[in-house]
Structure formats: C-alpha cells, structure tokens
Amino acid sequence: MRKSLAMLVVISLAAAIFAGCEKKQEPIRVLHWGDVIEMANVSRIIKDIKATTGIDVRQERAPAGNAYMEKLLTQASGGMAPDIVFVEVGNIKPMVDKGLLVDLTPYIENDKDTDFNLKDYYPQMIDRFTIDDKLFVIPRDIAPICAIYYNKNLFDRAGIRYPKDDWNWDDFLKTAQQLTLKNKNGDTVQWGFLDEWTIWDSWVYSNGGSIVDDVKKPAKFTLDTPEAIQAVQFRADLSYKYHVAPSPAVIAATAIGQQGTASIFMNGTVAMFYTGYWKAGYFRPIQNFDWDIVMFPKGPTGKRGFPSGGSGYAITTQCKDKDKAWKVLKRFAGKKGQIDLSSQGGLQPAIISLAESPQFMDEYKPKNKKIMLEAVKYIVFTPLSKDWEEINLRYISPALDRVWSGRETAAQAIKPMAAEVNKDFFTKKK
C-alpha cells in the first residue's frame, strides 16, 4: 500500500514537472518591420499557426532601416536574438557576415511538403538570398521600384492624355512641365513630379549607367561614368532647371508627419509620384481623386532598369528550436502566408503563380498592375558588399545631398567621391 502511494506521488510529481516544462516553453519570436496593416496580417497568421500546429508565436516590431539592424544586433550581442527575422535584399550581406543567419539548404532538402518548392519563387530573389551556395532567406515578396502613381483628375483637368508604359524621358519631362502650375505670385501650387525619396538609381540604370561593375562581387565603383553622372544631373535638374519637382527644402515644409512625401500626392498637389508598389494599399482609401500607375520612363536609348526591394524570413543561429522555427517560417513565406500578407494590397508575392493570379491582379487600384510583373526583368539589386551600408552613408548620400540641394553639380559631387570609394574599398581587390 505504501509502495503504491509512493509510486503515485512520484508519478504525480513527474506529471507536474512535465506540465511545468510545457508551460515554460518559449514562443517562437518573429522580428519584423511594417505598418499597421502588416502587423494585423502577421497577427492573423500567428493565430492560424497556433490553431493548426499548437506553436506559440510572438511578433516583435522595429522601425525599418538602421533602427531595425541596431535592435537585432543589440539583441544578438546579448544572446537574445529572435528566432525568425525579417530580411530585406539590402541587409542580408551584413547579417550573413556576422553569422546571424542559418543556412536553410538542409531544411529545404529534407522537407517533405509537396506544396513547398523553390522553383515556385522568382529566381532573382532566390539568387539574391543565396551566398556561397547557401540559401539563408525564403522570399515573401519582390519589389521593383518602377511605379509612377498619377492623379487622373489633374491630367483630365489639363486635357492631357494619361501616360503610357512605353514613354521615355522626353515624354515624361514634357508631361511634368504641363502639369506644374504656379499662381499669379509665381508660387508653385501644383507639382508635376515627386518621388517618395530622391530615387536616383532608375535614372542611372535607364541611361545605361551603373553603380558597381558586378552587383554580386563588386570590384569597382562606377557611378562616375558619363552615363551615370548625366542621369543624376537630370534628376537634379527636375528641381533646379525645369522646376517640375520640389526641392528638399520645399518638401520639408510641405510633407505631413508620418505620411511624408506621400501626403503631398494624397492632398492632390502632385500629378505624378514615384515609388514602389507598397504604396498601393496605402493609397486605396483616397476618395478625392482617381489614380493609377504607369511604368517609369525608358531612357534616351530605350533602356530600362529599376532598383528593387524585396524581403523574406530567415532563422537566426541563436534560435533554440530551429525545426519548429522552420515550420513557422514556411507558414509566413509559403503560399498561404503570401496570400495573407498581400490581401490588402501593397505587396507583390515572391511566388510567381501568386503574382500572376487574381490574388495580386485583383480588381482594386491600381488597374495597371501588370507592369509589376514586367518590371521584374529589369531589376538591379544593391551591391552585395559587407561595406555597402558604410559606403552609402559616409560617401554616396552626403555627396548626392549636395546635388539635391543645388549646391553642386553631379560631376562636382560624384567624381571625387567615387575616387575615394574606389581607393578606400576596391583598389585592394584588384
């Protein structure tokens, strides 16, 4: 009787300890950035993961850009990195170089899920997230920066035909000039053109220029070629020679809060606004005018080229349960996850069949979504260099800021800057 009672106590204690361990299991932490819409979509995915697999997932958010990397690196230095991280095409290299990301190749090779196949994804994204034959990120979207949003009402009021996808720089400039209006005091009350930030890359690419000699293995900085300098100068001339785009000073005085430059387009005082597809969902609630998108104009010789965003999910090397994290990652970056994340517009799925399906090509604005599929052929990613963030922040941005403010010409700013970049970062590679 005593033995039975003792055994019962032992079993009860074991059950209690086991239950306690179960309760102490930590959720899979997913770090990402995104707006309110994306956070809501992520919450919906997390709820479904819990209901279908029993896995607890917790989303953590950080602002995009440098703040995101700072938070991730701070957490990692303390051994507290999240399990899954959101990775953009521009920040994969430093993450890999710092040993933060797991090589997903073995998980992919051992995965038995027939609904998951890398061949379904845009090969450009798979290639971008593959370094030294190791795939570190499963893409969830692709984002060619090729869309010029235009206010149809302003075109109609001016009696101007809507732009067509085969237009060129000359067509664009003429249109922007026709749609730039001043009042009797000479103050501009309507701008022909504005970009979300000064997006100069497309001007360079469409003019036959480049930033480096080889994006995947850069050995020379090439922004000082005549084609690139001419393109940068053309973008600056939109403000200071042709007066169809506001200067940084005007933008700073006009843009409103978190909406930034988008607020100027939304209030109806800009005819054409250049950015990525991510603004589509943001602009859909506009009711005071009709709008659509057109492809960024071809260069003088008919060339196209677009910078591109694009992102996905990766597992960190500090993750304690990588097998469980892999299941969560697939839910986010697989077909079902991309459907959830693109349900409210603003995201072009990285799975080709979804991008070509009614999921993306829906009846909502913009109507001319087909350009996003065409633009993928012309995307150019930022150089895959561990030093690129430093080069951009310390060299390129300060030099080009002097061009955008009208203090220097493109040649004056770029030529000495390019010489410094090549001397400091690329001459040793020859």
N, C-alpha and C positions, 0 to 999 in steps of 0.2 A: 504493500500500500504506500509505504514511504517512497520506494523507488519510483512508483507510478507518479506520485505527487512531484517528486524531484524532476522527473523527465518532463512533466507538464510545465513546470516552472522554466526549465531550460528552453523548451520549445517556444513558450510564450516570450521569453526574453529574446530569443533569436528572431522571432517574428517581429518584435518591437524594434530591434536593431535594424532589421532589413527594411522595415517600413520607414524608419528614420533616415536610412541611407537614400531610400527612394525620394523622400521629401527634400533631401539636401541636394539632389541633382540640379545642377545649374542649367538655366535655359541657354540655347544657342543664341549668342549675341550677334546681331547684324548691324554694322555701322554703314550709314549711307548719308547722302545729302538729297535735297529735293524740296519742292514746295508742299503746300497743304494738300494738294490733290494727290501727289505721290505718297505722302505719309498715310493718307486714307487708303490708297490702293495696297500699300505694304501691310497695313493693319488687317485688311481683308484676307490677304494671302496668309498671314500669320494665324489668323483664326481658322482658316481651312486646314493648315498644316496640323494644328492641334486636334481638330476634329477627325482628320483622316489617319494620322500617324501617332497621335499622342505626344508628339515632340513639342516642348515649350520653346518658343522663340521670342526674343525681345529685341525690338528695333531701337537703335540709338542714332541720333542725327547730329551732324556737324555742318556748319556752313561750307559751301563749295570753295575750292581754291586752296590757298595756303593754309587757311584755318583747319581744313579737313586733314591735311598731311600733318600739321602740327599736333592735332589731337591724337591721330593714330600713332605717331612716333612717340609722343609722351606716354601713351598707354603701353606701347610695346616696350619702352625702356624700363618700365616698372613691372614688366611681366604680366600686364593686364590687357593685352591686345584683344579685340573682339574675335569671335570665331570666324565670321564671314565679313569681308569688307567689299565695299563698292569701289570699283577701279575704273578709271577713265583712260582713254588711249594716251593721254598726255602724262599720266603719273605712274604707269606700270613700270617703267625702267628703274626709277629710284626705289620702288617697293621691292623689286626683284633683287637689285644690287644690295639692298640692306638685309636680304634674307628673310623678308616678311611673309612671302607667299609660298604655298605648297605647289609642287609640280602635280598637276591634275591628271597627267597622262596615265598613270597606273589605274586610277579610279575609272577613267573612261574605258580603258582596255578591259577591265573586269566587270563593267556594268552590263547587266543583262536586260535592261529596259529597252524594249523594241521601239518605244516612242522617242528615244533619245539618240540622235545621230548627228555628229559634227558636220556631215555633208549637207545638212539642212540649213546651216548658217552661212551668212555671207563670207566667202573665203577671205575677203580683205580684213575682216575682223578677226578671224581665226589666225591669220598670218600676223597681224599686229600684236596679238596677245601670246604669240609663240616666240620664245627667246632660247637660242641654243637647242632647238628641237624639243623644248619643253613648253607645254601649254599651261599657263598659270591662271587664265581667266576664261569663264564661259560667258560669251557676249549676251546681252539682253537687248541692245539697240544699236543702231548705226545712225549717224547724224551729219550728213553732208551739209555744209553751211552754204546753201545755194539759193535760198528763197528770198525774193524781194516781195514783201507784202505791199499791196497797193490799194488805195482808197478809191473805189469805183465812183463814188459820188463826186469827188474832186475832178476826176477825169471827165465825167459826164458834164459837169458844170463848165469845164473849159472847152468842151467839144472835141476832146482828144480821144483817139481810139485806145483801147486797152493794150498794154504791151504784149508782145508775143515771145515765145520761148527762143526764137531764132534771132532776136535782136542783138545789136552789137554796141560797143561803147558810144559810137556816134549817135545811134538811136536813143540810147539811154540819156546822154547829155542833153540832147535836144528836148526830150520829154521833160527832164528835170527843170530845164530853163523855162519851158512853157508853164510849168506848174508852180513856179516860185513867184509869189505875189508880194508887192510892197504897198503900203498905204500912202497917202498923199504927203506924209512927212518923210518918206523914204525908209521907213522901218519895215522889215520883212514880217509879214503876218501869216505867210504860208510858205513852208519849205518844200522844195522838190524832192529832197532825198535826206535820209538819215540812217545810220546803222546802229545796232544795239551798243556796240563799242566800235572803235575805229578798226574795222576788219579790212586789213590791207592785203592779206595773203591772196585772196581771189584775184585782185588786180594784178599781182605779180605773176601768178600762175597763168592767167589768161593772156598775159602779154609775153609768154614764153620764158619767164624768169623762174628762179628757184631760190630756195633758202640755203640748202646744202647740196653737195654733189650726189650723195646717196643717203636716203632717209634712214635705212636700216643700219648702215655702217658709215656714218658721216666722217669724211676726212678733210673737207674743205667747206668753209662758209662762203656762199656765193651771192649774197644779197647786194653785192657791189657791182654786179654786171649791169650793162646799159639797160637791158630789158627790165630788170628789177627796179632800178633807180627811176626809170621813166614811169613805171606803174605806180610807185609810191608817190611820185610827184603829181601824177594825175589825180590820185585820191586827195592829196592836199589842195590841189587847185579847185576841187569842187567847193571848197570853203572860201579860198582867198583870191581866186581868179574868176571863177564863174559864179560864185556866191549863191549856189543852189543847196548847200548843206551848212548847217550851223557850225560855228567854231566850238571848241571845248568850253570856252567861257560862256557862250550863249546857252549851250546845253546845261551847264551847271546852274544857270539862273532860271532855266525853264523846266527841267525834269522834276518830277514829283516823287519824293520818298522812295519806297522800295520798288515802285514801278519803273523808276529810272527813265531811260530814253523811250521805253515803250509807252509811257504816259503821254508823250508828245504825239505819237501816232494815234493813240486812243482818243485824244481830245480833238482829232480832226484837223490838226495844223501841219501835218506832214503827208505828202502824197505817196511816197514810197519809203518803205522801211526794210532794211536788210538785216537778216539774222537767220537762225536755224528753224527747223520745223517745231522745235519745242515751244514756240510761242503760239502755235495754232490753238491749243486748248485754252490758253490764256486770253486769246482774242475772240473766242467764240461768243462770249456774252455781249460783245459790242452790239448796240442796237441803233445808234445814231447814224451809222453809215454801213454800206455793203463793202465787202473786201474779198480779195483772192490773192493768190501768189503767182509769180512768174519766175522763171529761171534767171539767175544772174547773167548779165550780157556776155556774149563772146568777145574776145579780144580783137584787136585790129586785123589779125591774120586768121581769125576764126577759131582760135584755141579756147579751150575750157580748162578750168582747174579750180577745185574747191578745197579749202581746209575742211577737216571733219572732226567732229566729236565722236562719241560712241562709248559705250561702257558695258560693264558686266560685273560678275561676282567672283570672288576668289576666297580660298580658305587660308587662314593665317597659320604660320608654323607654330604658334603658341596655342592653337586650338587643342583641347584635351580629348575631344571625341570627333575625330575627323570623319569617321564613317557616317555618323549622324549628321554632321555638317554637310556632307556631300548630298545627302537626301534633301536637306533644306535648300541647298544651293540649286539643285536641279529643279525644285519647285519654283524658285524665283526666275531662273534663266531658261527654263524649258518652255514648251508651247503654252501650257496653261498659265504660267507666270507672265509671259509676254502678252498674252491676251488681257489678263487682269491689269497689267501696268499701262497698256496702251488704250484702255477702254474709254478714257476721257480726252483723247487727243494729245498731241504734243510729243509722241514717242513713235519712232519708226522701228518696228521689230527687227531684230537681227536674224530671225528665221525668215528666209526668203519667201516661203509659201505664205506666211502670215502677212508680210509686207505687200504681197500681191493679191491678197484676199480681201473680202469686204470688211474684215476686222480693221484693216488700215484704210483701205479705199472705200470708206463709208460715204454716206450722203451728206455729211456735215461739212462745213467750211474747214479748209479751203477746198474748192472744187477741183483745182488743178494739181492734185496730189501726185499725179503720175510723174511729175518732174523729179520727185524724190527718188524714184526707182531709177530713172535715167542718170541722175547725178552721181550715183554710186560708182559709175565707171570712171569718174574724173576726180575722185577724192585723193588728197595728198595729206598724209598724217605728219605731225610734227616730228622732227628728227629724234630717232631713238638713241638718246645720249643721256648718260647719267648727269652730265653737266648742263643739260639744256635749260633747266629752270634758272640756274645761275646766269647763263648766257643771256637769257631773255630778260631777267630782272635787272641785271647790272649793266648790260650793254645795249641790247636792242631797244627795250622800252624807253630808257632815258633819251636815246638818240632820236627815236621816232617821235617822242613827245615834243621835241624841239621843232620837228617838221609840222606836226598837227597844230602847234600853237603859232606857226607862221614865223618863228624866229630864225629858222634855217631852211635852206632848200634840201631836197632829198639827197643830192650829191654831197653837199657840205656835211650833212649829218652821217650819212651811211659810209662813205669811203674811209674815213679814219676809224670809225667804229669797226668796220669789217676787218681792217688790218689788225686791230687789237685782238679781235676774236680769233682770227687765224693764228696770230702769234701766241696767244695765251692757251689755246685749246687744241689746235690742229697741226701745227708745224711738227710737233714731236711724233705724230703718227705717220709721217712720210717716210 
